[in-house]
Amino acid sequence: MNAAEKRRAFKTGFFDGLPIGLGYISVSFTFGMMAVEKGMPAWAAILISFTNLTSAGQFAGLDVIAASGSMIEMALVQLVINLRYALMSLSWSQRLDPEFNLVKRMIIAYADTDEVFAVSSARAVGGKRLRFVYMVGLMIMPVIGWTGGTVIGALASAILPDAVRSALGLAIYGMFIAIIVPPARDHRSVAIVVLSAVAVSCLFHFAPVLKRLSTGFVIIICGVGASALGAWLFPVPEPDADTPDLEERSPHEC
């Protein structure tokens, strides 16, 4: 892979990550604002966002910190909520180029978020392999957007009225809707998988016994169950051995 190919792959990853980073700003803005409201120093909220990149984990962890929870409670909450990233990493491991050593795998694991995983997986459709330089380009804007949004939220928490701060609490739901609705409209398989996940989630929310299960376990069950249903109903055919790798495509194709 020469220098021109690396620049092209990096540029492709960067522009793939640009909308993710922009979308992260509104959500991390809410996190920064809530963290300061609950008594956390602004620098601590910013450091958490820079080192974690996990929306649900950070919001849940913020509640544990505000309630003076123990380290064990915090560890269990984070384990349950973020356990799905282990499944994503397993999937990633089958799509990475052989150039990935342990250090490179640890670097991209830092930015293993739902959105980064979804975009990179879409690029690896058909047996294509993900290059390290593409993944670095893909990670940059999500990290900047997530950390920068927390900075803005922490600084703005002192000047926004209560009504505006409450409305911004819905930002995280808007982000996920924006991710799943467009592909669900274009692909019947995606729509069925999404609807099945919604149905299972509603079952765990309203059923008398099932609703006692923690949110983290419900997320895992819904994700694994819907994914298994999708794999069973819509199996992906074996990739063509002649399919070119990612770096062989033009920037417009990527």
ZALUMBA-984349 format. One record per residue: y, z, x of N, C-alpha, C in turn; residue in one letter. Coordinates in steps of 0.02 Angstrom, whole numbers, padded with zeros to 5 digits, always signed. Layout:
BEGIN
YZXYZXYZXa;...
% end
This chain:
BEGIN
-00059+00000+00043+00000+00000+00000+00062+00000+00045m;+00100-00056+00045+00158-00060+00089+00219-00026+00057n;+00275-00027+00095+00335+00008+00073+00363-00020+00007a;+00361-00085-00001+00388-00116-00062+00346-00095-00123a;+00281-00092-00115+00237-00072-00170+00248+00001-00188e;+00259+00042-00136+00273+00113-00150+00337+00122-00189k;+00390+00085-00168+00454+00090-00203+00447+00067-00276r;+00408+00014-00286+00399-00011-00354+00361+00039-00397r;+00308+00069-00369+00270+00118-00407+00311+00181-00421a;+00352+00202-00371+00395+00260-00381+00447+00246-00436f;+00476+00186-00434+00527+00168-00484+00496+00166-00554k;+00435+00141-00559+00401+00139-00623+00389+00210-00649t;+00366+00254-00606+00356+00323-00626+00420+00357-00646g;+00473+00344-00608+00538+00375-00623+00562+00356-00693f;+00558+00292-00709+00583+00270-00775+00535+00292-00831f;+00471+00300-00815+00425+00328-00865+00442+00401-00880d;+00465+00437-00829+00481+00508-00838+00550+00521-00865g;+00593+00469-00864+00662+00479-00887+00667+00504-00959l;+00634+00471-01008+00639+00497-01077+00608+00566-01085p;+00557+00582-01045+00528+00649-01048+00580+00701-01026i;+00613+00686-00971+00663+00732-00946+00720+00742-00994g;+00743+00688-01026+00797+00694-01075+00774+00735-01135l;+00711+00725-01156+00685+00763-01213+00677+00837-01197g;+00663+00852-01133+00654+00922-01114+00719+00962-01117y;+00775+00928-01109+00838+00965-01104+00851+01007-01166i;+00840+00978-01225+00855+01015-01286+00810+01075-01295s;+00746+01068-01275+00699+01124-01283+00713+01179-01232v;+00721+01160-01169+00735+01210-01117+00803+01242-01127s;+00848+01205-01158+00914+01233-01176+00903+01294-01222f;+00858+01286-01271+00842+01341-01316+00811+01399-01279t;+00766+01383-01232+00734+01438-01193+00786+01477-01153f;+00831+01441-01119+00882+01475-01080+00926+01520-01123g;+00943+01494-01182+00986+01532-01227+00950+01595-01252m;+00886+01588-01272+00849+01645-01298+00836+01697-01244m;+00822+01673-01183+00808+01720-01129+00868+01764-01115a;+00928+01735-01113+00988+01775-01100+01001+01822-01159v;+00990+01798-01220+01000+01840-01279+00955+01902-01278e;+00895+01894-01249+00848+01950-01247+00856+01994-01185k;+00911+01984-01150+00928+02028-01094+00905+02005-01026g;+00878+01946-01020+00855+01922-00955+00913+01892-00917m;+00919+01906-00852+00972+01874-00812+00964+01798-00812p;+01020+01763-00810+01017+01689-00812+00977+01662-00753a;+00984+01692-00694+00948+01666-00636+00873+01672-00645w;+00851+01725-00680+00779+01735-00691+00752+01682-00739a;+00790+01667-00792+00769+01615-00839+00763+01548-00805a;+00812+01533-00763+00812+01469-00727+00753+01465-00678i;+00739+01521-00644+00683+01522-00597+00616+01513-00633l;+00610+01543-00692+00548+01536-00732+00538+01463-00751i;+00591+01430-00775+00584+01360-00795+00568+01315-00735s;+00598+01329-00678+00587+01287-00619+00515+01293-00593f;+00485+01351-00602+00419+01363-00572+00362+01358-00622t;+00377+01348-00687+00322+01348-00736+00314+01283-00775n;+00367+01256-00804+00364+01195-00845+00311+01201-00901l;+00314+01253-00938+00269+01261-00995+00307+01290-01053t;+00323+01249-01102+00366+01271-01157+00335+01328-01197s;+00275+01317-01224+00243+01369-01265+00230+01432-01224a;+00208+01423-01161+00194+01480-01119+00256+01521-01103g;+00312+01486-01091+00374+01522-01075+00402+01559-01136q;+00400+01527-01194+00425+01561-01254+00382+01622-01271f;+00315+01614-01265+00271+01671-01278+00280+01725-01225a;+00288+01705-01162+00298+01753-01109+00364+01790-01117g;+00413+01756-01143+00478+01788-01155+00471+01845-01205l;+00431+01834-01256+00419+01887-01306+00383+01947-01275d;+00335+01932-01231+00298+01986-01197+00346+02027-01153v;+00389+01992-01116+00437+02027-01072+00485+02068-01114i;+00510+02039-01169+00558+02075-01211+00527+02138-01243a;+00460+02134-01255+00425+02192-01285+00398+02239-01232a;+00417+02228-01168+00394+02269-01112+00317+02271-01109s;+00286+02213-01120+00213+02208-01116+00188+02215-01045g;+00123+02228-01039+00093+02238-00972+00079+02171-00939s;+00065+02175-00873+00048+02115-00836-00018+02084-00861m;-00064+02128-00881-00128+02104-00907-00117+02065-00972i;-00075+02092-01015-00060+02057-01078-00027+01990-01064e;+00019+01989-01017+00052+01926-00999+00001+01876-00972m;-00044+01899-00929-00094+01854-00900-00140+01825-00954a;-00161+01866-01001-00205+01841-01054-00170+01792-01100l;-00107+01806-01116-00068+01760-01158-00061+01692-01124v;-00044+01694-01060-00034+01631-01024-00100+01593-01016q;-00155+01631-01005-00220+01599-00998-00239+01562-01062l;-00230+01595-01119-00250+01564-01182-00206+01504-01198v;-00141+01513-01192-00094+01460-01212-00101+01400-01165i;-00110+01412-01101-00109+01357-01053-00179+01332-01034n;-00230+01357-01068-00298+01337-01051-00309+01262-01061l;-00270+01234-01106-00278+01162-01119-00261+01120-01057r;-00220+01147-01012-00203+01109-00951-00264+01100-00906y;-00312+01146-00912-00374+01138-00874-00411+01076-00898a;-00411+01066-00965-00444+01006-00993-00407+00943-00970l;-00340+00946-00970-00302+00888-00948-00315+00873-00874m;-00320+00924-00834-00332+00914-00763-00400+00882-00751s;-00450+00903-00791-00516+00871-00785-00512+00797-00801l;-00474+00781-00853-00465+00711-00871-00428+00674-00816s;-00377+00705-00789-00338+00674-00734-00383+00659-00674w;-00428+00705-00658-00469+00697-00598-00510+00634-00599s;-00522+00607-00659-00561+00545-00665-00518+00483-00659q;-00451+00492-00657-00405+00436-00657-00363+00430-00594r;-00373+00476-00547-00332+00476-00487-00362+00431-00434l;-00318+00401-00394-00339+00359-00339-00374+00402-00286d;-00421+00374-00248-00455+00414-00197-00409+00442-00144p;-00346+00418-00139-00300+00444-00088-00280+00517-00102e;-00293+00542-00163-00273+00610-00180-00317+00661-00144f;-00286+00699-00098-00321+00756-00068-00301+00819-00105n;-00323+00877-00079-00310+00940-00113-00235+00954-00120l;-00197+00941-00067-00124+00955-00069-00090+00912-00122v;-00107+00848-00124-00076+00804-00173-00096+00823-00244k;-00157+00844-00253-00179+00867-00320-00141+00929-00341r;-00128+00975-00293-00090+01035-00309-00018+01019-00327m;+00010+00968-00293+00080+00949-00307+00087+00921-00378i;+00042+00876-00398+00049+00848-00465+00028+00899-00519i;-00014+00948-00500-00033+01000-00548+00028+01041-00569a;+00077+01046-00524+00138+01083-00539+00173+01055-00601y;+00171+00990-00610+00206+00958-00666+00157+00933-00720a;+00100+00966-00726+00051+00947-00776+00073+00973-00845d;+00112+00934-00880+00134+00952-00947+00103+00904-00998t;+00108+00921-01061+00079+00878-01113+00107+00806-01109d;+00172+00802-01101+00205+00737-01103+00190+00696-01040e;+00192+00728-00982+00176+00693-00919+00103+00670-00920v;+00059+00712-00946-00011+00693-00950-00020+00633-00997f;+00015+00634-01055+00007+00580-01103+00031+00513-01075a;+00090+00514-01042+00117+00452-01014+00074+00426-00957v;+00053+00470-00912+00011+00447-00856-00057+00422-00880s;-00084+00454-00931-00148+00431-00958-00142+00362-00989s;-00085+00350-01022-00074+00283-01052-00070+00230-00997a;-00043+00248-00939-00039+00201-00883-00107+00189-00851r;-00153+00235-00862-00219+00229-00830-00271+00199-00877a;-00248+00173-00934-00294+00142-00981-00328+00081-00950v;-00391+00072-00963-00428+00014-00937-00456+00024-00868g;-00461+00087-00846-00491+00101-00781-00444+00097-00723g;-00378+00090-00735-00329+00088-00680-00323+00157-00649k;-00308+00159-00585-00302+00221-00548-00229+00240-00537r;-00214+00304-00545-00146+00329-00536-00133+00342-00462l;-00078+00315-00437-00058+00325-00368-00014+00387-00361r;-00016+00419-00302+00024+00480-00291+00098+00466-00296f;+00121+00411-00268+00193+00397-00269+00217+00385-00341v;+00175+00355-00383+00193+00347-00454+00199+00415-00487y;+00152+00460-00473+00153+00526-00504+00214+00567-00482m;+00234+00560-00419+00294+00595-00395+00356+00569-00432v;+00361+00503-00439+00417+00475-00477+00417+00498-00549g;+00357+00503-00578+00351+00525-00648+00372+00598-00657l;+00361+00640-00606+00374+00711-00612+00449+00729-00606m;+00487+00689-00571+00554+00709-00551+00599+00725-00611i;+00606+00679-00658+00652+00689-00714+00630+00745-00761m;+00565+00753-00775+00544+00811-00815+00563+00877-00783p;+00555+00883-00717+00573+00945-00682+00648+00957-00687v;+00688+00904-00673+00760+00910-00676+00783+00926-00748i;+00755+00890-00797+00775+00901-00866+00758+00970-00891g;+00698+00994-00874+00676+01060-00897+00718+01115-00864w;+00728+01111-00800+00768+01162-00765+00841+01157-00783t;+00868+01095-00786+00938+01086-00802+00954+01110-00873g;+00910+01097-00920+00921+01120-00989+00924+01195-00993g;+00882+01228-00953+00884+01302-00952+00950+01327-00924t;+00975+01294-00872+01039+01313-00843+01094+01307-00896v;+01096+01251-00931+01148+01241-00981+01141+01292-01038i;+01079+01303-01061+01069+01351-01116+01089+01421-01097g;+01072+01441-01035+01089+01509-01014+01164+01518-01009a;+01199+01466-00986+01272+01471-00980+01307+01466-01047l;+01276+01428-01094+01309+01416-01159+01294+01471-01210a;+01247+01515-01196+01227+01565-01245+01284+01610-01265s;+01333+01617-01222+01388+01663-01237+01442+01631-01280a;+01441+01566-01290+01496+01534-01325+01476+01501-01391i;+01410+01488-01403+01390+01455-01465+01384+01505-01523l;+01401+01484-01585+01393+01529-01643+01319+01539-01660p;+01304+01590-01700+01235+01607-01717+01200+01551-01754d;+01235+01516-01801+01204+01463-01840+01179+01406-01795a;+01218+01389-01746+01198+01335-01700+01139+01357-01658v;+01139+01418-01636+01083+01443-01595+01018+01444-01635r;+01022+01462-01700+00962+01463-01742+00936+01392-01752s;+00981+01345-01764+00960+01275-01776+00926+01246-01714a;+00949+01264-01656+00919+01238-01594+00848+01263-01583l;+00828+01315-01620+00760+01340-01616+00708+01289-01641g;+00731+01239-01679+00686+01187-01705+00677+01130-01656l;+00712+01132-01601+00712+01076-01554+00642+01060-01529a;+00602+01112-01515+00536+01100-01486+00491+01061-01534i;+00498+01075-01601+00457+01039-01650+00479+00966-01654y;+00544+00954-01649+00569+00885-01650+00542+00845-01591g;+00536+00877-01534+00511+00842-01475+00439+00819-01485m;+00396+00863-01510+00326+00844-01520+00319+00791-01574f;+00360+00795-01627+00357+00743-01679+00376+00676-01651i;+00427+00675-01608+00449+00612-01577+00396+00582-01532a;+00351+00624-01507+00298+00599-01463+00240+00569-01502i;+00220+00600-01557+00159+00579-01592+00170+00529-01648i;+00229+00527-01679+00239+00483-01736+00239+00408-01717v;+00276+00386-01666+00275+00313-01650+00206+00285-01636p;+00165+00316-01592+00098+00287-01581+00053+00294-01643p;+00063+00346-01684+00022+00354-01744+00036+00299-01795a;+00097+00273-01796+00114+00219-01842+00083+00153-01819r;+00073+00145-01754+00048+00082-01727-00028+00080-01720d;-00059+00139-01713-00131+00140-01701-00165+00186-01752h;-00212+00157-01789-00249+00196-01840-00288+00252-01808r;-00317+00241-01750-00357+00293-01717-00313+00354-01701s;-00253+00342-01676-00208+00399-01660-00189+00437-01724v;-00175+00399-01777-00155+00431-01840-00211+00476-01866a;-00274+00452-01863-00330+00491-01888-00340+00554-01846i;-00335+00547-01780-00343+00606-01736-00288+00657-01749v;-00226+00633-01757-00170+00680-01770-00179+00715-01837v;-00197+00677-01889-00207+00707-01955-00265+00757-01956l;-00318+00741-01919-00374+00788-01916-00354+00853-01881s;-00313+00847-01828-00288+00907-01794-00244+00949-01840a;-00203+00914-01880-00159+00950-01928-00202+00986-01980v;-00255+00952-02005-00298+00982-02056-00332+01045-02029a;-00358+01041-01968-00392+01099-01938-00342+01156-01927v;-00281+01137-01905-00230+01188-01894-00211+01224-01959s;-00205+01185-02014-00190+01215-02079-00247+01262-02101c;-00309+01241-02087-00367+01283-02105-00362+01351-02070l;-00345+01351-02005-00340+01414-01968-00279+01454-01990f;-00230+01421-02018-00169+01456-02039-00178+01491-02107h;-00217+01459-02153-00220+01485-02221-00286+01521-02237f;-00340+01505-02203-00405+01537-02218-00400+01612-02202a;-00425+01655-02247-00416+01728-02238-00441+01756-02172p;-00499+01734-02151-00529+01761-02089-00504+01723-02028v;-00502+01656-02033-00484+01615-01975-00412+01626-01952l;-00368+01644-01998-00297+01652-01978-00286+01712-01932k;-00337+01753-01923-00330+01810-01877-00339+01788-01804r;-00364+01727-01793-00374+01703-01725-00306+01690-01692l;-00301+01702-01627-00238+01695-01592-00216+01621-01589s;-00151+01611-01582-00123+01544-01582-00152+01502-01525t;-00161+01532-01467-00187+01495-01410-00256+01467-01423g;-00300+01507-01451-00368+01483-01466-00366+01429-01520f;-00321+01436-01569-00316+01385-01622-00295+01319-01592v;-00248+01320-01545-00225+01258-01513-00283+01224-01477i;-00323+01264-01441-00379+01236-01404-00431+01206-01451i;-00448+01242-01504-00498+01218-01552-00474+01154-01586i;-00411+01153-01607-00384+01093-01640-00385+01033-01592c;-00363+01045-01530-00360+00990-01482-00429+00962-01465g;-00475+01007-01449-00542+00986-01430-00578+00953-01490v;-00571+00985-01549-00605+00957-01608-00579+00889-01627g;-00512+00880-01628-00484+00815-01646-00500+00763-01593a;-00499+00782-01530-00516+00735-01476-00589+00713-01481s;-00633+00760-01495-00704+00743-01502-00715+00696-01561a;-00680+00709-01617-00685+00664-01674-00661+00594-01657l;-00604+00590-01621-00578+00525-01600-00625+00488-01554g;-00656+00525-01507-00703+00493-01461-00765+00468-01497a;-00785+00504-01549-00844+00484-01588-00829+00424-01633w;-00771+00424-01666-00754+00370-01712-00729+00308-01677l;-00693+00318-01621-00662+00260-01587-00679+00262-01512f;-00741+00249-01494-00760+00250-01423-00723+00196-01384p;-00703+00213-01322-00668+00166-01279-00718+00125-01240v;-00713+00057-01241-00761+00016-01205-00756+00025-01130p;-00809+00008-01095-00809+00014-01023-00756-00031-00993e;-00719-00008-00941-00666-00048-00910-00693-00109-00874p;-00652-00161-00872-00670-00222-00835-00661-00210-00761d;-00711-00226-00722-00709-00214-00650-00653-00253-00616a;-00630-00307-00647-00578-00349-00616-00508-00327-00635d;-00501-00273-00675-00435-00251-00696-00394-00228-00636t;-00333-00253-00626-00294-00234-00568-00269-00162-00572p;-00256-00132-00513-00230-00064-00510-00157-00064-00531d;-00129-00003-00539-00061+00005-00563-00010-00029-00519l;-00017-00021-00453+00034-00048-00409+00035-00123-00406e;-00017-00155-00433-00020-00228-00431+00018-00259-00489e;+00042-00219-00536+00079-00246-00591+00153-00245-00575r;+00192-00287-00610+00264-00287-00599+00294-00227-00632s;+00356-00207-00612+00389-00149-00643+00396-00157-00718p;+00405-00217-00742+00413-00226-00814+00348-00214-00851h;+00292-00231-00819+00227-00220-00850+00210-00146-00852e;+00234-00108-00802+00220-00037-00799+00266+00001-00845c;
% end
